[in-house]
Amino acid sequence: MDEGVVEEEAHRRAMESGGEADELIAELRARREADVEAAWAEEAHRRWKAYQRGEEEMLDFDDVMAGIRATFPR
């Protein structure tokens, strides 16, 4: 089911019943956050495997931050 439709239904229920819709909205947000976390975990694993195969290189955090600071001074 489309998330937009579900959120609209949740909003409609909120107007009618209060707490139940709030629980539904919280559940939808938790699911969305879990999906994002899973996607990032998958991406991190993909990058690690690419590094192990020699397809990617690691960058030093301090070097990256220095480059960012030089590009975007305050």
N, C-alpha and C positions, 0 to 999 in steps of 0.2 A: 504494500500500500504506500502511496506517495506520502512522504513526511509532511508536506504542506497540507494535505487533506487531513491527516491525522491531527496536526496541530490546530487546524480550524475546528475539528470536532472536539478537541480538548478544550478549546476556548469556549465553544458553545456549551459544553458540559459545565465549565466553570461558572458560566452565567447562571446555570440552572441549579447546580448542586454544590458548588464550592470546592471542598477538599479533594474529592475524587479526581477532578480534572487536574488539580495541582500535582497529584501523585502521577498521573499519566504524563504530564509535561516533564516532570522530574525523571521519569523512567525513559522517555524519549531522549532527553539530554544525556543521560548516563549511557544509553546505547550508542549515541553518536560519539561520545568521548571514548568509549571502548573501541569503536571502529577506527577512530583516529589513532589511538594508541597501538592497535594491531597493525595498522598500515605503516606507522613509523618503525615498529619492531621489524616488520618485514623488510623495509627499506634499509635499516641498519644492518640486517643480516646479509642482504644483497651486496651492500657496499663492502662489508667485511670479507665476504667470499671473493669479490672482485679484487680486493687488496691482496688476499692470499694467493691469487692466481697471477699477480703482478700486473693487473689491468688498471689499478688505481694506486695513487701514492698518498701517503699521509702528509699532512701539513702541520707544522708546529703552530700551536695555538697562539703563542706570543708573536710569531711572525705574521700570522693572519690578522691579529688585532692591530699590530703596528701598521699594516697596510691599510686597514679600515680607517684608523685614526688619521693617517696621512691623506687619505682620499676625502674624508669628511671631518675636517677640523672643526672644533667648537667655536 
